[in-house]
């Protein structure tokens, strides 16, 4: 049974209605020059923005703590027992994973530790003497305790093995180990690990000394290769910027790049290509106008099978959704992940799964074919609910009309925006398909003015009906399990639940957990603490058994095929990817090196401050800003804008600044630094959501700091008070897309812009070439736009500041106007949900931290329907921070492929959530 927001796992649910007049921070509207906006239009936009942004709201914090502990190390193993089993009904068998939970409200023992099975039924509790030693370490978060039964449940007790996990931070580790030894708690595992680490280090030093002695103390040249060299083929030469170069010459002087050579996690842990090629095919549904390709017919057969899953047959040794029949008693089912057994009932199997075919292979068509091929009459409702990003909702209705024969047309309702009317279950049942947005879904699950969501089912709305199926398009949107949209989606009533996503894993394995919970998988993995314990942490530590378990999980719930697979045979034209390396102009190099030197000095200061247990928060802010400016100066020095050193200096002396107009503007600049640096909220440890900054210059997600203010009225980072909601400063512009207009003139150029223009000039000679230029900064697109005007290029543009009809007009222009050869595109907006096959060339003007975002952007162009060879250019400044960004991207790809490495998410003592190791590498 899927967990709910009102179940035993208590969520800190927050009312996020806010001020009706508050401006949107992630989809603010700006009218085109000269256009007059009526009040009714403005009100409509505000309502739509509130709906669209509701899906990003974080409402639960408890799961964040579990994720932060995913990187903890094993300190020791404690063998003890569970007592009081005669008083409880919970049952578990030998070897089964159990949950050890603090129970401070226990009237008989404040230190009580209760033990539950994976169905949350209590088995008993840990003896008082052991509990008193563990409780304070668990309460402080220093120790995470996991248990498994080491023997059978007896009349009064049961043997249990407790694994004690603690921090990996060297300083905290030493303190914790000393405290554990004082409490007579085992820490033999961490002692052994440290001895082995010291031994390895000594051996490495010996090898280095021997090698230096052999070489006469001389350092070898070219011994270390780049971390991402495996993805390249060709030379390391660079373009010379000669104005007469052809496109072929530019390719020859650029570095051939194939990021996909490094692989992706889903392919590693999913079924192999040989197995996928032999999958059975379904007949093409007679109601379809479009003839399915062979691999799409295979997908249809898989979809139909997974909507009607069957338990393993008697005598079979196979596992279905990780459930397996006992060899000795076929009536007993055991979950191979958690060892949880059911003896008196059959396990509930989830209907649905994850369709993760590569972007551009026709996932939409495959799901449409499922709708018309479904012959299941057991469901009361025949309606399918499709939840999609606002920008692609119209694509679903258009595709349904296009692919289905007119005489079998489906009745489709778009349920979104101010025009939707109150509807009951019987009203929805009149339609075959209902299309809505994540924002609408979240808003309906958490009604305005309610602290807790009402029970399901309800009298009206999306939660009044049990749908035939629910389809989440771009399903990775619910990857944060603590957001409104994720909890809302999980609590939808449906016979079958499907996730469509080309990237089920974007940042870490926790992304996959959210999808598992939504689908309704049973047996224990639907609980985050169990998912962490059985998969995330063991994979981080290289556990082979965890890798095999993950492979079994992916094989049972996920179908993933790649365009490059031989049996797919999409006949897509070739995709060529290049890294085009550029030298700084002398004056740019001077600016860059000055910033770099300042950053390195600040890093040393910051490290010293941490070592002395000081408060280097101000230094860290300086450092973050300079890192952002280093990335921006690689594009153009005009992007750097005004530095925020004045307000930082003021903070060093005053700690809290007065909210004068000047200081408010400076705080907004600081907030924008945190937004563009991809900082996390220090309360929930997730990506910034609805970001705000305090007068003491600490950045939070609004919903998180709102909760803190309700209880204590002081900053949780520096304890500054009084802290009130009306003192929080919101961004001057929408999230991640600054609308700031740099001071631009026709002579404003840079090395990167000159290289970009060189590529455009060369490709313009090739008739029919159209180019999409991606950048994460809309202000850089503004600078490029001036240059395009100067050189006479006709272009279109699409970014987050534009309304839907303006975006549609840009897409039409690129597709139908032969003179419109360029699209300026915001990377964040255009990485999902768009079809850009009218173009056949991509220029990535700057590198994004998460490689999956860039891959999605490229796949907007190189997808089904593309008829021309496609070329991708990554513009990288030589000897700059951009080199290290590529290194970090490549490392992420490798880690994801090998073990879904989980980012710690653990808060630094100073409150920063950026990883110091990454910062050090960026400044090498």
N, C-alpha and C positions, 0 to 999 in steps of 0.2 A: 504493500500500500504506500503510495507516495506521501511524503511528509507535507504537512500544511503549515501555514503561518500561525495557526491556532492550536497546533498539536502539542505534544510533550516538549518538543524543542522550542523553547520560548524565544520569540524574536522581539527585539526592541523596535517596535513599529512606531514611526514618527508621522505626525501630520505635516504634510508638506504643502499645504494650500498656499501659504504665504499671502502676499499682497496682490490683489487682482490687478493693480496698476503697475506691478514691478515689471521691468523690461526683461525679455528673454535674453539669456546669455549664450545660447548655443545656436540659435537660429534667428538672430535679430533681422528685422526687415529694413531695407534701405531703398527708397524709391529712386528710380533713374532721374538724372538731372532734368529739371523742368516739369516733372510729372507731379500732379497734385493728388494727394491721398485723402480720401474722405474718411470721416470718423468710423463709418460702418465697415470700411475695408480694414482700417487699423484694428478695430475690435475683433474682426474675423481672424486677422493674422495672429493676434495675441492668443485667442482661444486655440487656434491650431498649434501655435508654438507650445503652449502649455501641455497640450496633448502629446505632441511629438517628443517633448523632452521628458515626459514622465517615466519613460522606460529606463532612464539612466540613474534613477534615484536609488541610493543605497539605504536600506532600512534595517539591516540586521548586522550585528557586529560579532556575534558569538562564533560564527564560522570563520571569520577572519583570524581569530586566535588559533584555531586549529590549523589553518594554512601556514601561519607564521611558525608553527612548531614542526612543519613537514621536514625541515632540514636538520632537526635535532639529531644528535649522535647517541648511540647506545652506551650507557655508562656501566650498567651492571644488570644481573639477573637475580631476582629474589624469589625463592620457592617458599610459599606459605599456603594458606588454606582459606576457603570461604566458609564462614560459620552462619548458623541460623537458617540453613537451607530448608528446615522443616516448616518454616513459617511462610514460605513463598512458593508460588506456582511456576516460576520460570524454570526452564529446563535447558540443559546443554550437554553435549556429549564430549568424550575425550578428544582433545586436540582442537576443540572449537574456539574461535575467537570470541571474547566477551569484552564488555565495556566496563571500565572502572571509573566511577563518577563520584565527585565530591558531593556530600549531602550535609552542608553546614546547618540546615534547618532541622536536622534530626534531634528530637527532644531528649534523646538518651545519650547522645554523644556528638559534641560539636565537631569532632574530627572524623566523623563517619565517612566511610568509603563504601558505596553500594556497588554491587556487581549485577549487570544486566546482560541478557542475551541480545542478539541483533534485532529482535522484535521488541526491544525495550521492556521486556518482562524481567522483574527482579529475581535473581537466583539466591542472593544472600548478601553478606557484607564481609569486609576484611576485618580480622581481629583488632581490638582496640589498641593493643600495644604497637602493632605494625602501622595502623592507621595514624596514630599520633606522630609517628616519625615522618610519614609521607605527606600528611595533610598540608603543613605549612609550605613545603616545597611546591606542592601542586597549586596552592592558592596564589603563590607569588609568580607562577608561570615558569619557575626554574626547572621543574620536572614534569614530564609527561609520562603517565603510567599506562601500559597496555598489558592485557592479560589473556591467557589461554589456559583451558583446563588441562591439567597434567594427569588427571585420574577421574574415575567415575564419581558421580554424585552419590554420597552415602546418606545415612539416616540423619546425621547432624551436621556434617561438613563435607567439603570437597577440596582436593588439592588443586592449587592454581600456581602458575608460573607468571610472575610479574616482570616485565621488561621496563627498565628505568631509562628514559631518554632525557638528555639535557642539552644545553646550548653548545654551539661549536665555537663561540667567541673565546679566544685564548685566555683573556683576563678573567671573564666570568666563569670559564670552565675551571680554572684553578681555585676560585673561591667556592664554587659549588662542590667540587670534589672534597675540599677540606671540611665543609659543613656535613657532607654525607658520611665521611669517615667518623666525624664526631658523633653522628647519630647511629653509627654502626650499620650503615646502609652499604650494599655492595657497589663498588665502582671498578671492578677488576677489568672490565672490557675497555674502558677509557684509558686505564693505566697501560694495558697491553698495546693499545693503539699508539700511545705516545712513545712507548719504547721502540716500536717498529718504525715510527716516523723519524726518531733520532738516529736509528741505525741506518735507514735509507739515506738520510742527509749526510751522515758521515761517509757512506760509501760513494755518494755523488761527489763530495769534496775531494775524496781520494782520486777519483777518476779525472776530475778537472785538473788537479795538481799534476797527475801523471801525464795528461795530454799536453799541458803547458810545458812540462819538462821536456817532452819528446819534441815539441816544436821550438824549443829554445826560448820559451816565454812569449813567442809571437802569436798574435791572435790570427785565427783563420779568417779568410775572406769569403763571404758568400756562403757560410755554413748554415745559416738559418733562413728558411724560406718563409714566405708570408703564410699566415694561417689560412688564407683563402686561396692559395695557389692551386689547390686541387680542382677548383672550378674554372680554371683558365686553360686555354690552349693558344700558343703563339708567343710572341716576343713581348718585352716590356718597353718597347719604344713608344714614343709619344708624338702627337701631332705638332708640327712646327708653325701652324697658323698661317701658312702661305696662302694668300688669297686665291691662287689659281688651282688649288687642290680639287680633285674630283671626289665623288663619294667613295669610289673604290680606293683612292689613295688615303682618304681619311680612315677607312676601315683597316687598311694595311698598317697604318701608323698608330692604331688603337689596339687595346688588349682584348682579345676574344674572351668572352665571359659566359659561363653557363651555370647560374646558381643552382639549377635543379640537379646538377651532377651530384651535389652533396646529399641529395635525397630528402625525403620527408618522413615523418614518423608514421603516418598512416600506412604508407606502402611497406615500411619495415615490419609493422606488426599486423597488418592485414593479410588477406590471402594473396598468394603469389600469382604472377601473371599466368602461369600455366594452368592453375586451378580456375582462375577467372575466365580464361578462354574457353574452358569446357563447360561452363554453366549452361543449364538448359534454357531454351527460349520459349516464350509464350507466343501465341498467335496475335497478330496485330488486330486490335479491336475493330469491329466492323463500323463503329460509330466515328472512327477517326478519319479525317480528311487526309492527314499526313501519313505517309508510309514510314513506319519505324525502321531505323537501321538495326542490323543484327544485334549490336551490343545494347541497344535500347530495348529490344525484345527480351534480352537476357535480364536487364534491369526490371522489366515488368514482371517476369516470372519470379524474381527474387522478392519484389514488393508484395506480390500476392501471397507468396509463401509466408512472409514475415507478418502479414496482417492476420494470418491464421496459423500461429505456431502450435506445434504438437509436442507433448512431453516424450522423452525417449521411450521407445517400445520396450516391453519386457524382454529381458535377455540382451538388450543392447548396452554397449559400454560407452556410447557417445554421450556428450553433455549438450544440453539445450539451454541456452541462456545461463550457462554455468551450473545448471541443475543436472544431477546424475543419479540414476537408480543404484541402490545398494546391491552388491553382488550376492549377498546372503538373504536379503529380504527385499523383493521388488516393490514392496509398498512403502519403503523408506526412500526418501529423496534427500540427497546431501548437496549443498552448494560447495563447489570445489574451491571457491575463493575464500569463504569464511568458515568452512567446515560445519556450517549450521545445518541441522537435519530436521526434516518434517516426517513424523511417524504416523500421524493419524489423518493427514490431509495432503492433497496434492498442492504443489506450489503454484502460485499465480504467475502466468507467463505474460510478458509485455507484448502488446500488439503494436508493431511499428519498428522504428529503428532510425539510423542515420544514413541518408543517401549523400555520399560525399564524392560523387564523380567530379572530375576536374572541371574547373570553370569553363563554360562555353561548350559543354558536351550535351546539353539539353535536359538538365534535371527538371525544368518546368514541364517540358513535353512528356517526360517519363511519368511525372505525377498526374498530368492530365489523362494520360492513357490509363493509369490506375483508377481514376475516378469513373471512367466510362466502362472499364473492364470488370469492375467490382460487381459480383452477383450475390453478395452476402445480404440476406434478407432478415437476419436476426436482430439488426439494430432498429430501434424505434425511429430514429432520425436518419434520413438519407443525406443530410447536408454536410458538406465539408467546409471547415473554417480554415481560411488561409490568413496567417499573420505575416505581414511583410513590412519592410521600411516604406515610408510614405512615398519615396521617389520611385518605387517599382510596383506600387499597387496597380497602376493603370496597365502595366505590362502584363499582369496576370489576366485581367479581363480581356485584353487584346489578344493574348495567346490562346485563351480558351475559345474565343470566337474564330480565330484563324485555323486552329487545328481540328475542330470538331465539325462534322457535316451539318449543314444548315437544318436538315430535318430532325437532327438529334440535339439541337442547341440546348445548352444548359441554362437554367435560370440563375443569373448571377446578381448579387447585391453587394455594392460597396458601402460598408458600414463605417463611416469615418467623418470627422469634421462637424461643423455646426449644423449641417443639413440632416444628420441622422436623427431618426425619430425613436421614441421608446418602443421596444419590441419585446414580446414574450416568446416562449419556446414555440408555440404554435405559429407565430409569425415567421420566425426563422425557418421553420420546417417547410414553408412554402417555396423555399429556394434550394437549388442544388449546391450552390457555392456562395459563401459569404466571405468577402475580403475585408480585412481590417488592418490597423497598424498596431505596432507594439505600444505606442503611446495611448491609443484608445483602450487597448486591453488592460494596461496598468491602471489607467484612470478609472475604469469600471470596477476593477478588483479592489482598489483602495479609494472609495468614494470621498469626495471633498468633505472635510469636517469630521472624519472618523479616524480615531486612533488605531482601531483594529478593524480588519476587513470583516464584513458580515459573513455568516456561514454560507456555504454552497450546498445545494442549489438555491437560487434566488428567484424572486417572482418575475423578474424581467432582466434583459441584457444578455451579454455573452455567457454569463454563468448561470443561466436559467435552463439550459438545454444540454443534453448529452449528445455531442456531435458524433457523426459517423467517423470522422477523422479530423485531426488538427494537423496542419502543415505549417511549420515555422520556416519561412524563407529567410536566407541569411541567418540561420539559426544560431550562429556563434554570437549573435547579439545578446543572448541570455547567458553568456559564459561566466559572468559574475553571479554566483548563486544568491547574493544578498540584495540584488536590485528588485525593484517593484515588478519589472517586466518578467524577470526570471521566476519569481514566486507566483505571479499571476498566471503565467503559462503553465507552470507545474500543476496548478489547481484547476485548470480547465477540465471539464468532464468530457471524455471522448472514448470511443471504442478503440481507436487506433491513434497513435501519436508519431509524427514524422518530423525529422529535422533535415533541412536541406542546407548544406554548406560545403563549399570547396575547401574550407580551412577549419576543420573541427578543433584544431589546436592552433592558437595564435601566440600565446605567451607561455603557457605552462599546462601541466596535466590537469590542473583544477578546472580548466575550460571544459575538458571532457566530462568531468564529474557532473557539471550542471546539465549536460545533455543526457547523461545516464539517469539522473534524477527525474528529468522531464519525461523521458520515455516510460518510466515506471518499472525499471528493472528491480527485481526482488532478491532477497538473500543477504542483504547487508551493505552492499556497495552504494546503496542510495543514501547512506549516511556519510557525511563528509569525514568525520573522525575515523571511520573504518576505511574509507577510500584512501585517506592519507596513510594509515597504518599498513595497509595491505599492498598498495600500489606506489603512491608517490614517494614515500620515504625509502622503501627498499630499492626502487629504481634509481633514486639519487645515489644510493650506496652500491650500485652495481650488482644487485641480487639477480642471479640468473632465473630463479624461480618466478620472481616478479615479472620479468620480461616474458616468460612463457605464459603467465596468467594474463598479461596485457594482450598478448597475441590472441589468446582464446576469447577474451572479451571483445576485441575489435572484430574478430571473425564472426562472432555471433550477432552483433548489432549493427555493423557498418559495412556498406558496399562502397569501395573506392576504386575507380579506374582512372588511368592517366591518358591524356591525349597521345602520349608517345608510345603507348603499348601497341605492339604489332597487330594484335587481333582487332583493335578498335578501328583502325584504318579510316580515320576521318578525312584523310587526304588533305590535311591542312598544309598550306605552303610553309616553307622553311622559316624557322625563327632564329635569327642571328642576334646575339647580344654582345656588346662591346663596352669596355671601360675606356673612355676617352680621357687621357690624362693631360692636364693643363698646367703650365708654369705661371706663377704669379708675376704680374708686372712689378718692377722695383718698388714703387710706392705702396703697392698692396702688400708685398712681402714685409716691408718695414712695419706697417700697421699690424700685420698678423703676428710677427715675431715679438712686437711690444706686448700685445695681449697674451701671447703664449708665455713669455717670461713672467708677466704678472701672475698668471694662473699657476705656474709652477711654484712661485714663491708663496702664494696663498695656500697651495696644497701642503707645503712643508709646515706652514704655520698651523694649518688645520690639524695635521697629524700630531704635531706637538701638543696642541690643545687637548686632543682626545687622550693622549698618553698621560697627561697631567690631570685628567678628569676635570678639565676646565669647562668653559661654556663657549665654544668657538662658533656659536650660531651665526654671528655677524660675518665671520670669515667664510663660512659655508655659503652664505647668501652671495657674497662677492664672487666666490668661486663658480657658483652655478651661473651667474650672469655672464661671467667671462667665457665660460664654455659655450653658452649660447651665442655670444658675440663672435667667438672664433668660427663657429659654423656659419654664421651669417656673413662674415667678411669674406668667406670662401665664395659666396655668391656675388656680393657687392657691398662695399663699405658703407653705402647709403642706408643699408638695412639696420645698421647698428643703432641708429637713433641716439637719443639722449641716454647717457649712463645714469644710474640711480645712486651714485655715490653720495650725493648730498643728503638724501634721507637716511641712508645707511649710517653716515657719520653722525647725524642727529640722533639716531636710535642708540648708538654706542654710548651716548651721554644721558639721554632721557629715557630710554627703554620703551616708552610709549609716546607717540607723537600726537600733537593736536591735529584734528582733521580740518585743517585749512584747505582751501582749494588747491594750493600748490602741493601740500603734503598728500592730499587725496590722489592727485595725478601721479605723484611719485610712487605711492603705494600701488596704484593700478599698473604702473610700469613693472614693479616688482612682481605683482601677481601674474602678469603676462609672461615674465621670465619663467616662473614655475609651471605655467600652462605649457609653454613651448618646450620646456625641458622634460616634459612627460613625468612630472613629479607625482607621487602618490599622496593621498590623504593620510596624515599621521594617526587618525583615529581608527579608520576601518581598514587601512593598509591596502586600499584599492585605488585605481586610477581616480584622479580628481573628478568630482562630479559636482556640477553647479558651484564652481570654485569661488571662494571669497577670501579676503585677507583682513586681518585684524590691525588695530592701530599699533600693536607691538610687532607687526610685520610677520605674523605666522599665517600660513595658508592652509585652509581646510576645505572639505566639501561642506556646503551650506547645511545639509541635513544633519551631518555629524556634529558640527559645532553648535547648531541649534539645540541639539539634545544636551550637550555639555552645559550650555548657558542656562537651560531650564533647571539644572540641578545644582550648579555651583557658581555661576556668574564670574568665572575667572578663566584665563587662558590655560589649557592643560599643558602647554609647552613651557611657559615661563612663569605661570601663576600670577600674571598681571591682572589687576582688577581695578574698578569694576568692568566687566565685559558684558555688553548688551547687544541685542540683535540689531538695533539701529546704528551701532557703531561699526558694523561690518561693511567692508568696501567691496563692491562687485566689479567685475572686469569692465573696462571701457569699451571693449569690443567682444564679439562672439568668440566662443571657445576655439582656440587653435587657428583662427583665421583673422588676423589683424587687418582692419580696414584702414590703418594709418597710411597716409599718403606721403611717401618720402619726397624730399625736395628734388624733383626730376627736371632735367632739361635734355635737349637733344644730344648734348655732348656727354651725358652721363652713361658711361659704359664700364665694363670690367673685363678681365681676362675670360671669365666664364661666359659672359654674354657674347664676347667676340667669337669664342669657340662655338657657341650655340648658333650664332648667325652664319658661321662658316659651314656648319652642317646643313642649315636651311638653304644656303646659297647653292651648295653642291647638290642637295636632293631636289631642289627646284628645277634643276636641269633635266631631271627624270620625270617625264610627263605622267601625271596621275598620282604622284606621291602626295599624301596628306599626313600631317604630323600632329601628334598630341604632345604638348609640353607640360609635364607634371612638376609642381613645386609644392612644398608644404607651407610656403609663405605667400599669401596673396599679395603682399606688398612687393615681393620680387616679381610676381606676374605683372604688377603695375609698371615696374621698370622695363620689363621685356616688352610690354604693350607699346610704350613710347618708341622703342627701337623698331618694332614692327611697323608702326605708323611711318616712321622716318624712312624706312627702306621699302615702303610701298606694298607690304604684304596684307592680304585680306584675311581676317581671322575671326573666330568666335571665341566665346569664353564661358566657363561654367565654374562656379564656386559657391560656397555656403552663404554668401550674402545675397544671392539672387533668388527670386521667387520661382515657383515651379514652372510657370508659363514662360519665363525668361530662359530657364534651362532648356525647356523643350524647343524653344526657338533656336537656340544655339546648336542643339543636336540636329535639327532639321537643316540648318545652314551648312553644317559640316557634311551632311549626307547628300544634299541635293545641289548645292552651289559649287560648280566646278572651280570658281575663282577663290572660294574659301578653302584654303589649303592648310590652315593651322587652327588648332584648338588649344587655348590656354586653360589649364585645368588644375583645380585644387586636388592634391593627392588624397586628402582625407575624405572629400566628398565623392570623388570619382573612382575610388578603389572598389566599390561594390555597386551592383544593380544597374549598370549602364552597358549598352551595346555600342561600341565605338569602332565597329569593323569598317566603317567608311575610311578610317585612317589605316595606314600600313607602316607607320614609323612612330616610335615613342622616344622621347627625350626625358630622362629623369634628371632634373636639374640639380637635385640634392638628395641625399640618402636618408631614408627613414630608419629609425631604430629597429622596428619589427620588419624583417624581410617579407613576411606574409602579406603585409599591406602593399609593398611594391609588386609582388607577384600578382596579386589581385588586379592591380592597376594595369599591368601589362596584359593580363588575360582579358581585359575589356576590349582589347584590340585583336589579340591572337586567339580567336575562338571560332566556333562553328559559324560559317558564313563568311569568313575571311577568304578572299580569293587571291591575294597577292602575298609574296614573300614579305615578312615583317622584320624590321630592324629595330633594335633597342639600344640606345646610347645612355650610359651612365657617366655623367660629367663629374670628374674627381680632380681636385687640385692636388698637385704633387707636394709631398712632404707636409701634409696638413692633417687636421683632425679627421677629415673625410676618409683618409686611409684607414684610420682606426675604427671608424664607424663600419666600414666594410668588413673589417676583421671581426668585429662583434657580431655582425649579421651572420657571417660564415660560421662562427662558433655556435650561434643559436641553432643554425640548421643542423650542425653535427650533433649537438646535444639532444635536440628533438628527435633526430633519427635514431640515436643510440639508446636514449633512456628517458625521454620526456623530462629533462632536468627541470626541477621546480625552483623558481626564484624564491629566495628565502622569505621575502616580504616582511622580515623582522625589522622593527623600528630601531634605528640607531638611538643611542642615549640622548643625542642632541636633538632628536626629533626629525632628522632628515631621513628620507627613505630611499635616496639614490644609493647605489652600491659604490662604496669607496674604491673597490677594485677596478670597476669600469672607469671611474674618473682617472685613476692612476694610469691606466692603459691608454686613455685618450690623450694624455699629456706626455707620452713617451717621446 
